[in-house]
């Protein structure tokens, strides 16, 4: 993610509750994945859980990026259609 977007994301995180919720979910999925990674052996159920967590984490990441893109579009000056 470019530095400018990271800065904007940090700004939004201070007051955007939806973004805070998404970031919390993302962190929770990451923590669960890290816990699974510590296991020396993953049974079938663990492997399925790992795949599910990765998909959920990616879905949340995409939602964060969409949310951020929407804010960036709103912040961008409107282009003049006559030019």
C-alpha positions in Angstrom: 0.0 0.0 0.0 1.5 3.4 -1.0 2.5 5.7 1.9 -0.2 8.2 1.1 -2.9 5.6 1.4 -1.3 4.3 4.7 -1.4 7.8 6.1 -5.1 8.3 5.0 -5.9 4.9 6.6 -4.3 5.9 9.8 -6.3 9.2 9.8 -9.5 7.4 9.2 -8.8 4.8 11.9 -9.0 7.5 14.5 -12.7 8.3 13.9 -14.3 5.8 11.4 -16.1 3.1 13.5 -16.7 0.9 10.5 -13.0 0.9 9.6 -12.1 0.2 13.2 -14.4 -2.7 13.3 -12.9 -4.1 10.1 -9.4 -3.7 11.3 -10.3 -5.4 14.6 -11.8 -8.4 12.7 -8.7 -8.5 10.5 -6.4 -8.6 13.5 -8.5 -11.3 15.2 -8.3 -13.5 12.1 -4.5 -13.0 11.9 -4.2 -13.9 15.6 -6.1 -17.1 15.1 -4.0 -18.0 12.1 -0.8 -17.4 14.1 -2.1 -19.6 16.8 -2.7 -22.4 14.2 0.7 -21.9 12.8 2.3 -22.6 16.2 0.8 -26.1 16.1 3.3 -28.8 15.1 0.5 -30.8 13.5 -2.7 -29.7 11.9 -5.5 -32.3 11.5 -8.1 -32.0 8.8 -10.4 -29.8 10.9 -7.5 -27.4 11.6 -6.6 -27.3 8.0 -10.1 -26.4 7.0 -10.2 -23.8 9.8 -7.0 -22.3 8.4 -8.4 -22.0 4.9 -11.6 -20.5 6.2 -9.7 -17.9 8.3 -7.5 -16.9 5.3 -10.6 -16.4 3.2 -12.3 -14.3 6.0 -9.1 -12.3 6.5 -8.9 -11.6 2.8 -12.6 -10.6 2.6 -12.1 -8.1 5.4 -8.9 -6.8 3.8 -10.8 -6.2 0.6 -13.6 -4.4 2.6 -11.0 -2.2 4.2 -9.5 -1.3 0.8 -12.9 -0.6 -0.6 -13.8 1.6 2.3 -10.5 3.5 2.0 -11.0 3.9 -1.8 -14.4 5.4 -1.2 -13.0 7.9 1.2 -10.2 8.8 -1.2 -12.7 9.3 -4.0 -14.8 11.6 -1.7 -11.7 13.6 -0.8 -10.5 14.0 -4.4 -11.5 17.3 -6.0 -14.2 16.9 -8.6 -12.9 17.0 -12.1 -14.3 19.7 -14.5 -16.2 17.9 -17.2 -15.7 20.9 -19.6 -11.9 20.3 -19.8 
